[in-house]
Amino acid sequence: MKSEPPKKLTPMRAIRAKCLDCCCWQPSEVRLCTTKQCPLYSYRMGHRPKDTAGEQE
């Protein structure tokens, strides 16, 4: 049986993997994350946030 080659690790996939690692590999816990001060919080679902243009601290 042939295995598929691994998917390319993009920055968004790396962020998603870090969030899963932080939440003990439980996708539901990533969704429920309350650590809003984490710099990766807005990206935790594997997508860019919709309103990043012009966002400043």
Rosetta constraint file for C-alpha pairs under 8 A:
AtomPair CA 9 CA 13 HARMONIC 5.81 0.50
AtomPair CA 9 CA 14 HARMONIC 6.24 0.50
AtomPair CA 10 CA 14 HARMONIC 6.18 0.50
AtomPair CA 11 CA 15 HARMONIC 6.22 0.50
AtomPair CA 12 CA 16 HARMONIC 6.20 0.50
AtomPair CA 12 CA 43 HARMONIC 7.40 0.50
AtomPair CA 12 CA 46 HARMONIC 5.57 0.50
AtomPair CA 12 CA 47 HARMONIC 6.73 0.50
AtomPair CA 12 CA 48 HARMONIC 7.85 0.50
AtomPair CA 13 CA 17 HARMONIC 6.06 0.50
AtomPair CA 13 CA 46 HARMONIC 6.32 0.50
AtomPair CA 14 CA 18 HARMONIC 6.19 0.50
AtomPair CA 15 CA 19 HARMONIC 6.25 0.50
AtomPair CA 15 CA 40 HARMONIC 6.86 0.50
AtomPair CA 15 CA 43 HARMONIC 6.95 0.50
AtomPair CA 15 CA 44 HARMONIC 6.62 0.50
AtomPair CA 15 CA 46 HARMONIC 7.01 0.50
AtomPair CA 16 CA 20 HARMONIC 6.19 0.50
AtomPair CA 16 CA 43 HARMONIC 7.40 0.50
AtomPair CA 16 CA 44 HARMONIC 5.50 0.50
AtomPair CA 16 CA 45 HARMONIC 6.38 0.50
AtomPair CA 16 CA 46 HARMONIC 5.15 0.50
AtomPair CA 17 CA 21 HARMONIC 6.06 0.50
AtomPair CA 18 CA 22 HARMONIC 6.11 0.50
AtomPair CA 19 CA 23 HARMONIC 6.24 0.50
AtomPair CA 19 CA 30 HARMONIC 6.31 0.50
AtomPair CA 19 CA 40 HARMONIC 7.79 0.50
AtomPair CA 19 CA 44 HARMONIC 5.92 0.50
AtomPair CA 20 CA 24 HARMONIC 6.17 0.50
AtomPair CA 20 CA 25 HARMONIC 4.42 0.50
AtomPair CA 20 CA 26 HARMONIC 6.21 0.50
AtomPair CA 20 CA 27 HARMONIC 6.39 0.50
AtomPair CA 20 CA 30 HARMONIC 6.30 0.50
AtomPair CA 21 CA 25 HARMONIC 5.25 0.50
AtomPair CA 23 CA 27 HARMONIC 7.68 0.50
AtomPair CA 23 CA 29 HARMONIC 5.83 0.50
AtomPair CA 23 CA 30 HARMONIC 6.01 0.50
AtomPair CA 26 CA 30 HARMONIC 6.66 0.50
AtomPair CA 27 CA 31 HARMONIC 6.50 0.50
AtomPair CA 28 CA 32 HARMONIC 6.33 0.50
AtomPair CA 29 CA 33 HARMONIC 5.94 0.50
AtomPair CA 30 CA 44 HARMONIC 6.74 0.50
AtomPair CA 30 CA 45 HARMONIC 7.35 0.50
AtomPair CA 31 CA 44 HARMONIC 7.63 0.50
AtomPair CA 31 CA 45 HARMONIC 6.94 0.50
AtomPair CA 33 CA 41 HARMONIC 7.94 0.50
AtomPair CA 35 CA 41 HARMONIC 6.95 0.50
AtomPair CA 36 CA 41 HARMONIC 5.73 0.50
AtomPair CA 37 CA 41 HARMONIC 7.27 0.50
AtomPair CA 40 CA 44 HARMONIC 6.03 0.50
AtomPair CA 42 CA 48 HARMONIC 7.24 0.50
AtomPair CA 42 CA 49 HARMONIC 5.86 0.50
AtomPair CA 43 CA 47 HARMONIC 5.67 0.50
AtomPair CA 43 CA 48 HARMONIC 5.53 0.50
AtomPair CA 43 CA 49 HARMONIC 6.36 0.50
AtomPair CA 48 CA 52 HARMONIC 7.99 0.50
AtomPair CA 51 CA 55 HARMONIC 7.22 0.50
